[in-house]
Amino acid sequence: MKATVNQPKIHPDWPNALRWFLCQNLISFAPWHFIREASELEFAANAFHREDIGRGEVFVFAKRQDCDDFAGLEVVAGKITDKVICFHPVFASGSALSSEPTWNIVDSVFEDVFEFVAKQVVPDMKDWALTEDASEL
């Protein structure tokens, strides 16, 4: 599918669940926002690799706007899978980078993007809707 000016650039190797949302330009779910460019949240993927206890890899596709919470698709043997990992990196630097990670930055894991949206994004949206005026978004 060819991306338009307002539509995210979508890679055909990404899982269909993520492409489904992006193709329909469903990218903003305050407080969560999905990517428009593949490399947009690469810094968070790098932090995950440095700080994850298992030194895993993720392709980060979503960020929560009010904190450093991210969601990424697990990468196994160089292939992006359907599994969504929600995490909160500490963005360690200096001597903290040289030591082995001891704090588990993974908050939750979901089967795919649909489960992530249903069980994490929608409840977070509801919480915001109870406290924020929609006209201010």
N, C-alpha and C positions, 0 to 999 in steps of 0.2 A: 504494500500500500504506500502510495506517495504521500509524504507529509505536506501539509499546507502551512501557510505562514503562522497560523494560530495553533496548529496541531503539533504534538511532540514528534520527534524523530523516532521511529519504531524499527527495531531490528528484527528481522524474521526469525532469528534463533531464540528470541526470548520466549518464555512460556506463554501459551495462548491466553491464560487468565490475565496476565499483565497486559498483553497486547489488546485484549478485549476492552479494558478500561481506557487505555491510551488512544485506541482507534476512535473511540466515542468522545474523546477529549474530556474524559472524566478524570480530572487531575487535582481538583481542589475540594477538599472535604474538611474544612476548618475544624480542628487545628492541624489536620494532616494535609500534605501536598505531595503529589507524585512528580516525577522528573519530566522535563521537557527535552533534555539532552542526556545521552548515555553517560557522559563524564561529569555531569552536574554535581553528584554527591560522591565522587571518587575519593575525596579526602576522608569521608566517613568509612568507606570500604578499606582504605589503608589503615585507619585507626583500628577497625575491627581485626584485621590481620595481625597487627602489632599487639593488641590487647586481649584478644580472645584466648582463653585458657588452652584451647586445642589448636590455636594458630590457624583457624579456618579461614575460608574466603567467602565473601558475599558480593553480589551485585546490588548496590543500594539503589532503591527506586522511590523511597518515600522518606519524608522528614516531618516530624511534628514541630510546628512553628514556635511553640512556647518553651521548648527545652531541647536538649540534645538527644532526643529519642529518634531512632532511625529504623527502617525496615529494609531488609535486603533478602534477595533470593540466594539460597545456598549454592555455591559453586563447587562441583565435585569433578575432579579430573579435567578441569578446564571447561566443563559444561554447566550452564546455568540450569538449575532444577526448579521445580514448582515450590519447594519448601521455603516458607517465609520465616526469617529470623528477626525478631525485634530486639534491639540492643541499645545500650546507653554507654558509649565510650567515655573515658575520662580524658582523652586526648593527652596522654602522658608525653613528657618530653625529658630530655637530658638523661640523667642516670636511671630514671624510672624505665626508660626504654631498654636498657641493657639487662635488666632483671627479668626473670620469668613472671608472667602475669599470675596473680594470685586471686584477683577478684573477678567473679564471673559477670561479664558485661551483658550476657543474654538475659532478657526479661521474659520472653515468651517465644514459642514456636508454633507456626500454623501450617496446615497441609498445603495451602495455596493462597493466592491473592484474594480469592472470594472469601475464604474463611477469615483471613486477616481483616478484610473490610467489615465483615459481619460481626466479628467478635472483638475487634479492637477499635477500628475507625468509627463505626456507627455509635457505639457506646460513648466514645470520646466526643463525638459531635453532639450527642444528646446532652452530655454534661455541660458543654459550652452553651448549647441552646437554652439551658435552664438559667444561665448566669449572664449571657451576652445578648444585647439587643441586635437582632439581625440587620437592622439598618446601619449599624456601625461596622459591619464586616467589609 
